[in-house]
């Protein structure tokens, strides 16, 4: 009779141990599932970032083509080009109204670009001296010191800023400097 009581008590302890091990295994499975989910989210974020950078290339190329086609660099054009540098925020982005800038759709991304001439004045009165980026010696000209005289090359620099909006309201900003010579 004593052995029957001991067997009944042992069966209860076994059941408690099985429930405890099952609980530990369940927590381990939930942790593994969460780690897998986080890895998937990180991979998705990385692919969104890469796709938005590829879409920004379209904006940079469109802006560069528009700069090459500019006939009057001294006048603001529409709401995408400024003949002088705009004020910038702490991140170095121009303070413009992005909702009025022309937009291009690239897949599921919305691309907008603005261009600023890297010049502190709108009106250039001396085109061969103001807002130029390169100084090069001109052949055949000598300065008082006997060396070549330094004259500016007729080239100007522009800053292109591209904003890309993608899925889940993500934003990517890209800036590029381009030079347009005459």
NORGILIN-V670204 format. One record per helix or strand of 3 or more residues. SS is the DSSP state (a for helix, b for strand). FROM is the first residue (numbers start at 1). TO is the last residue. If there is no record, write none. Layout:
((SS,FROM,TO) (SS,FROM,TO))
This chain:
((a,2,69) (a,98,100) (b,103,106) (b,109,117) (b,135,142) (b,148,152) (b,155,165) (a,167,169) (b,171,181))
